[in-house]
């Protein structure tokens, strides 16, 4: 990015709205295991430390940052479910407030993704797998860019014992082929903005037409703050911010189907 591009990206709100608003709303209201943030002084200090690290003009070493967070008595679950989303939200808000550049947000998001990967590498996912948990698919429909939030959702599902695959910005043809190959039982769609609800509806229709065995479809993300009657408007089974709620709905649905 040239210096002029850097200034332009900071200087005009219309250049930011489609990406940043989605980034902030997705990060702040993504499906989450942890709903209530611990706002004590030590927790805020650790968050501030993380935000400074992802914005620092030096090499970012995710294993070092993870060790530093762990030294503050933060669990791996807390880092994934609370600190990475809150840091992403802080990053997006600083951009909206014109305090950092597009390049800062992009690099910061990449660093948070690297920290998420490093954190999940220390989780024993084989031990976490549970036989009766559904094979899950997390879908980021076409035209959306909040990859970090979707990866956090996937990480939460894996730690709760689910098998998980991801669909990022795939055409309906590719999604159709994936559905036929994988036969997911629980599908979570993340949508940041109401402007992309038409694509969500098309995605739900593709799922329903492709899979005859009634997978549960959940919708979450920043759009929950922007629109109402989302279940009726999109055809999903549940609208929620919580991965645990989606799993509980699936369990009830599965019991109803099997007559248990």
MINUKOL-383801 format. One record per residue (C-alpha): chain; y, z, x; residue in three letters. Coordinates in nm, 3 decimals. Layout:
BEGIN
(node 'A' (Y Z X) 'ALA')
...
***
This chain:
BEGIN
(node 'A' (0.000 0.000 0.000) 'UNK')
(node 'A' (0.339 -0.097 0.141) 'UNK')
(node 'A' (0.635 0.139 0.146) 'UNK')
(node 'A' (0.799 -0.053 -0.140) 'UNK')
(node 'A' (0.481 -0.031 -0.349) 'UNK')
(node 'A' (0.468 0.341 -0.274) 'UNK')
(node 'A' (0.822 0.389 -0.403) 'UNK')
(node 'A' (0.766 0.169 -0.706) 'UNK')
(node 'A' (0.456 0.360 -0.809) 'UNK')
(node 'A' (0.657 0.682 -0.805) 'UNK')
(node 'A' (0.968 0.543 -0.960) 'UNK')
(node 'A' (0.859 0.389 -1.289) 'UNK')
(node 'A' (0.686 0.585 -1.561) 'UNK')
(node 'A' (0.535 0.276 -1.726) 'UNK')
(node 'A' (0.342 0.201 -1.408) 'UNK')
(node 'A' (0.184 0.543 -1.427) 'UNK')
(node 'A' (0.111 0.605 -1.794) 'UNK')
(node 'A' (-0.221 0.427 -1.842) 'UNK')
(node 'A' (-0.385 0.578 -1.535) 'UNK')
(node 'A' (-0.219 0.915 -1.489) 'UNK')
(node 'A' (-0.216 1.027 -1.851) 'UNK')
(node 'A' (-0.583 0.946 -1.873) 'UNK')
(node 'A' (-0.649 1.118 -1.542) 'UNK')
(node 'A' (-0.471 1.437 -1.644) 'UNK')
(node 'A' (-0.616 1.454 -1.995) 'UNK')
(node 'A' (-0.965 1.378 -1.872) 'UNK')
(node 'A' (-0.948 1.637 -1.596) 'UNK')
(node 'A' (-0.804 1.906 -1.819) 'UNK')
(node 'A' (-1.025 1.857 -2.124) 'UNK')
(node 'A' (-1.347 1.700 -1.997) 'UNK')
(node 'A' (-1.678 1.830 -2.128) 'UNK')
(node 'A' (-1.721 2.155 -1.942) 'UNK')
(node 'A' (-1.968 2.438 -1.913) 'UNK')
(node 'A' (-1.683 2.674 -1.826) 'UNK')
(node 'A' (-1.421 2.683 -2.100) 'UNK')
(node 'A' (-1.207 2.981 -1.995) 'UNK')
(node 'A' (-1.037 2.967 -1.656) 'UNK')
(node 'A' (-1.016 3.285 -1.455) 'UNK')
(node 'A' (-0.646 3.310 -1.379) 'UNK')
(node 'A' (-0.638 3.617 -1.156) 'UNK')
(node 'A' (-0.442 3.610 -0.833) 'UNK')
(node 'A' (-0.741 3.547 -0.608) 'UNK')
(node 'A' (-0.858 3.259 -0.823) 'UNK')
(node 'A' (-0.513 3.098 -0.824) 'UNK')
(node 'A' (-0.486 3.141 -0.448) 'UNK')
(node 'A' (-0.818 2.961 -0.400) 'UNK')
(node 'A' (-0.705 2.679 -0.629) 'UNK')
(node 'A' (-0.376 2.644 -0.441) 'UNK')
(node 'A' (-0.572 2.628 -0.115) 'UNK')
(node 'A' (-0.790 2.347 -0.253) 'UNK')
(node 'A' (-0.492 2.147 -0.378) 'UNK')
(node 'A' (-0.319 2.179 -0.041) 'UNK')
(node 'A' (-0.636 2.060 0.133) 'UNK')
(node 'A' (-0.675 1.746 -0.078) 'UNK')
(node 'A' (-0.309 1.655 -0.024) 'UNK')
(node 'A' (-0.292 1.737 0.348) 'UNK')
(node 'A' (-0.206 1.454 0.588) 'UNK')
(node 'A' (-0.511 1.513 0.803) 'UNK')
(node 'A' (-0.883 1.439 0.802) 'UNK')
(node 'A' (-1.055 1.597 0.503) 'UNK')
(node 'A' (-1.390 1.758 0.580) 'UNK')
(node 'A' (-1.555 1.855 0.250) 'UNK')
(node 'A' (-1.815 2.082 0.411) 'UNK')
(node 'A' (-1.534 2.283 0.572) 'UNK')
(node 'A' (-1.346 2.319 0.244) 'UNK')
(node 'A' (-1.666 2.414 0.065) 'UNK')
(node 'A' (-1.736 2.684 0.322) 'UNK')
(node 'A' (-1.382 2.816 0.283) 'UNK')
(node 'A' (-1.418 2.833 -0.095) 'UNK')
(node 'A' (-1.756 3.001 -0.065) 'UNK')
(node 'A' (-1.602 3.259 0.169) 'UNK')
(node 'A' (-1.378 3.350 -0.125) 'UNK')
(node 'A' (-1.692 3.447 -0.321) 'UNK')
(node 'A' (-1.687 3.137 -0.540) 'UNK')
(node 'A' (-2.024 3.016 -0.663) 'UNK')
(node 'A' (-2.127 2.651 -0.648) 'UNK')
(node 'A' (-2.119 2.642 -1.030) 'UNK')
(node 'A' (-1.763 2.776 -1.037) 'UNK')
(node 'A' (-1.648 2.519 -0.783) 'UNK')
(node 'A' (-1.795 2.232 -0.985) 'UNK')
(node 'A' (-1.710 2.351 -1.335) 'UNK')
(node 'A' (-1.372 2.509 -1.276) 'UNK')
(node 'A' (-1.204 2.440 -0.944) 'UNK')
(node 'A' (-1.263 2.066 -0.906) 'UNK')
(node 'A' (-1.141 1.991 -1.263) 'UNK')
(node 'A' (-0.841 2.221 -1.226) 'UNK')
(node 'A' (-0.750 2.066 -0.891) 'UNK')
(node 'A' (-0.775 1.721 -1.048) 'UNK')
(node 'A' (-0.548 1.831 -1.329) 'UNK')
(node 'A' (-0.296 1.974 -1.081) 'UNK')
(node 'A' (-0.306 1.650 -0.883) 'UNK')
(node 'A' (-0.236 1.437 -1.188) 'UNK')
(node 'A' (0.039 1.668 -1.308) 'UNK')
(node 'A' (0.218 1.650 -0.973) 'UNK')
(node 'A' (0.214 1.271 -1.004) 'UNK')
(node 'A' (0.356 1.286 -1.355) 'UNK')
(node 'A' (0.625 1.518 -1.224) 'UNK')
(node 'A' (0.706 1.258 -0.956) 'UNK')
(node 'A' (0.616 1.495 -0.672) 'UNK')
(node 'A' (0.341 1.285 -0.512) 'UNK')
(node 'A' (0.261 0.914 -0.487) 'UNK')
(node 'A' (-0.008 0.689 -0.627) 'UNK')
(node 'A' (-0.169 0.688 -0.282) 'UNK')
(node 'A' (-0.175 1.070 -0.281) 'UNK')
(node 'A' (-0.352 1.077 -0.618) 'UNK')
(node 'A' (-0.602 0.813 -0.513) 'UNK')
(node 'A' (-0.688 0.986 -0.185) 'UNK')
(node 'A' (-0.692 1.326 -0.353) 'UNK')
(node 'A' (-0.937 1.207 -0.617) 'UNK')
(node 'A' (-1.163 1.060 -0.348) 'UNK')
(node 'A' (-1.154 1.391 -0.161) 'UNK')
(node 'A' (-1.244 1.586 -0.473) 'UNK')
(node 'A' (-1.535 1.346 -0.527) 'UNK')
(node 'A' (-1.648 1.410 -0.170) 'UNK')
(node 'A' (-1.626 1.785 -0.231) 'UNK')
(node 'A' (-1.829 1.745 -0.551) 'UNK')
(node 'A' (-2.096 1.548 -0.362) 'UNK')
(node 'A' (-2.105 1.811 -0.086) 'UNK')
(node 'A' (-2.135 2.092 -0.339) 'UNK')
(node 'A' (-2.413 1.923 -0.535) 'UNK')
(node 'A' (-2.603 1.857 -0.211) 'UNK')
(node 'A' (-2.649 2.233 -0.185) 'UNK')
(node 'A' (-2.794 2.265 -0.537) 'UNK')
(node 'A' (-3.174 2.255 -0.569) 'UNK')
(node 'A' (-3.191 1.995 -0.845) 'UNK')
(node 'A' (-3.572 1.976 -0.833) 'UNK')
(node 'A' (-3.586 2.345 -0.918) 'UNK')
(node 'A' (-3.329 2.291 -1.196) 'UNK')
(node 'A' (-3.531 2.025 -1.382) 'UNK')
(node 'A' (-3.665 2.151 -1.716) 'UNK')
(node 'A' (-3.941 1.965 -1.899) 'UNK')
(node 'A' (-3.792 1.980 -2.248) 'UNK')
(node 'A' (-3.441 1.876 -2.143) 'UNK')
(node 'A' (-3.341 1.522 -2.243) 'UNK')
(node 'A' (-3.307 1.223 -2.018) 'UNK')
(node 'A' (-2.931 1.175 -2.032) 'UNK')
(node 'A' (-2.687 0.891 -1.977) 'UNK')
(node 'A' (-2.317 0.949 -1.910) 'UNK')
(node 'A' (-2.104 0.649 -2.004) 'UNK')
(node 'A' (-1.755 0.562 -1.887) 'UNK')
(node 'A' (-1.666 0.262 -2.107) 'UNK')
(node 'A' (-1.490 -0.045 -1.976) 'UNK')
(node 'A' (-1.120 -0.017 -1.907) 'UNK')
(node 'A' (-1.122 0.350 -1.808) 'UNK')
(node 'A' (-1.077 0.499 -1.464) 'UNK')
(node 'A' (-1.151 0.873 -1.474) 'UNK')
(node 'A' (-1.462 0.854 -1.257) 'UNK')
(node 'A' (-1.428 1.206 -1.121) 'UNK')
(node 'A' (-1.448 1.368 -1.463) 'UNK')
(node 'A' (-1.761 1.171 -1.548) 'UNK')
(node 'A' (-1.923 1.277 -1.221) 'UNK')
(node 'A' (-1.846 1.641 -1.301) 'UNK')
(node 'A' (-2.017 1.600 -1.641) 'UNK')
(node 'A' (-2.320 1.449 -1.469) 'UNK')
(node 'A' (-2.330 1.736 -1.220) 'UNK')
(node 'A' (-2.324 1.990 -1.503) 'UNK')
(node 'A' (-2.610 1.815 -1.681) 'UNK')
(node 'A' (-2.821 1.805 -1.365) 'UNK')
(node 'A' (-2.769 2.176 -1.304) 'UNK')
(node 'A' (-2.876 2.245 -1.662) 'UNK')
(node 'A' (-3.209 2.074 -1.599) 'UNK')
(node 'A' (-3.149 1.722 -1.731) 'UNK')
(node 'A' (-3.236 1.392 -1.573) 'UNK')
(node 'A' (-2.911 1.194 -1.554) 'UNK')
(node 'A' (-2.797 0.840 -1.495) 'UNK')
(node 'A' (-2.447 0.695 -1.503) 'UNK')
(node 'A' (-2.288 0.385 -1.654) 'UNK')
(node 'A' (-1.949 0.307 -1.501) 'UNK')
(node 'A' (-1.735 0.031 -1.656) 'UNK')
(node 'A' (-2.039 -0.183 -1.742) 'UNK')
(node 'A' (-2.029 -0.484 -1.972) 'UNK')
(node 'A' (-2.215 -0.450 -2.302) 'UNK')
(node 'A' (-2.482 -0.681 -2.164) 'UNK')
(node 'A' (-2.546 -0.457 -1.863) 'UNK')
(node 'A' (-2.535 -0.146 -2.081) 'UNK')
(node 'A' (-2.785 -0.303 -2.318) 'UNK')
(node 'A' (-3.024 -0.374 -2.031) 'UNK')
(node 'A' (-2.983 -0.019 -1.897) 'UNK')
(node 'A' (-3.058 0.131 -2.238) 'UNK')
(node 'A' (-3.377 -0.073 -2.274) 'UNK')
(node 'A' (-3.491 0.029 -1.927) 'UNK')
(node 'A' (-3.405 0.399 -1.937) 'UNK')
(node 'A' (-3.434 0.499 -2.307) 'UNK')
(node 'A' (-3.197 0.798 -2.278) 'UNK')
(node 'A' (-3.230 1.069 -2.541) 'UNK')
(node 'A' (-2.879 1.209 -2.499) 'UNK')
(node 'A' (-2.578 0.989 -2.431) 'UNK')
(node 'A' (-2.239 1.133 -2.344) 'UNK')
(node 'A' (-1.937 0.904 -2.365) 'UNK')
(node 'A' (-1.613 1.006 -2.195) 'UNK')
(node 'A' (-1.288 0.864 -2.327) 'UNK')
(node 'A' (-0.945 0.959 -2.192) 'UNK')
(node 'A' (-0.710 0.772 -2.426) 'UNK')
(node 'A' (-0.704 0.664 -2.790) 'UNK')
(node 'A' (-0.609 0.310 -2.683) 'UNK')
(node 'A' (-0.968 0.262 -2.565) 'UNK')
(node 'A' (-1.137 0.390 -2.883) 'UNK')
(node 'A' (-1.222 0.034 -2.986) 'UNK')
(node 'A' (-1.437 0.002 -2.674) 'UNK')
(node 'A' (-1.600 0.336 -2.755) 'UNK')
(node 'A' (-1.687 0.207 -3.103) 'UNK')
(node 'A' (-1.836 -0.109 -2.952) 'UNK')
(node 'A' (-2.034 0.104 -2.706) 'UNK')
(node 'A' (-2.176 0.319 -2.988) 'UNK')
(node 'A' (-2.269 0.009 -3.188) 'UNK')
(node 'A' (-2.449 -0.136 -2.884) 'UNK')
(node 'A' (-2.644 0.189 -2.838) 'UNK')
(node 'A' (-2.744 0.207 -3.205) 'UNK')
(node 'A' (-2.851 -0.158 -3.211) 'UNK')
(node 'A' (-3.051 -0.131 -2.889) 'UNK')
(node 'A' (-3.232 0.201 -2.932) 'UNK')
(node 'A' (-3.431 0.263 -3.248) 'UNK')
(node 'A' (-3.539 0.618 -3.161) 'UNK')
(node 'A' (-3.210 0.788 -3.259) 'UNK')
(node 'A' (-3.057 0.914 -2.935) 'UNK')
(node 'A' (-2.787 1.177 -2.975) 'UNK')
(node 'A' (-2.444 1.038 -2.885) 'UNK')
(node 'A' (-2.166 1.278 -2.788) 'UNK')
(node 'A' (-1.799 1.198 -2.728) 'UNK')
(node 'A' (-1.569 1.402 -2.504) 'UNK')
(node 'A' (-1.267 1.367 -2.279) 'UNK')
(node 'A' (-0.892 1.360 -2.314) 'UNK')
(node 'A' (-0.901 1.156 -2.634) 'UNK')
(node 'A' (-0.992 1.477 -2.817) 'UNK')
(node 'A' (-0.630 1.584 -2.763) 'UNK')
(node 'A' (-0.490 1.252 -2.887) 'UNK')
(node 'A' (-0.683 1.156 -3.201) 'UNK')
(node 'A' (-0.851 1.308 -3.507) 'UNK')
(node 'A' (-1.162 1.226 -3.712) 'UNK')
(node 'A' (-1.327 1.089 -3.399) 'UNK')
(node 'A' (-1.680 1.135 -3.528) 'UNK')
(node 'A' (-1.614 0.916 -3.832) 'UNK')
(node 'A' (-1.400 0.668 -3.640) 'UNK')
(node 'A' (-1.652 0.607 -3.362) 'UNK')
(node 'A' (-1.993 0.676 -3.517) 'UNK')
(node 'A' (-2.096 0.941 -3.262) 'UNK')
(node 'A' (-2.308 1.240 -3.360) 'UNK')
(node 'A' (-2.091 1.511 -3.206) 'UNK')
(node 'A' (-1.741 1.542 -3.063) 'UNK')
(node 'A' (-1.721 1.819 -2.804) 'UNK')
(node 'A' (-1.571 1.939 -2.478) 'UNK')
(node 'A' (-1.888 2.125 -2.385) 'UNK')
(node 'A' (-2.201 1.993 -2.218) 'UNK')
(node 'A' (-2.385 2.301 -2.345) 'UNK')
(node 'A' (-2.282 2.223 -2.702) 'UNK')
(node 'A' (-2.406 1.866 -2.664) 'UNK')
(node 'A' (-2.741 1.995 -2.537) 'UNK')
(node 'A' (-2.765 2.248 -2.821) 'UNK')
(node 'A' (-2.697 1.972 -3.075) 'UNK')
(node 'A' (-2.967 1.758 -2.913) 'UNK')
(node 'A' (-3.219 2.044 -2.928) 'UNK')
(node 'A' (-3.150 2.099 -3.299) 'UNK')
(node 'A' (-3.169 1.724 -3.365) 'UNK')
(node 'A' (-3.499 1.696 -3.175) 'UNK')
(node 'A' (-3.650 1.985 -3.368) 'UNK')
(node 'A' (-3.546 1.826 -3.696) 'UNK')
(node 'A' (-3.710 1.498 -3.598) 'UNK')
(node 'A' (-4.037 1.666 -3.493) 'UNK')
(node 'A' (-4.043 1.898 -3.793) 'UNK')
(node 'A' (-4.048 2.214 -3.582) 'UNK')
***
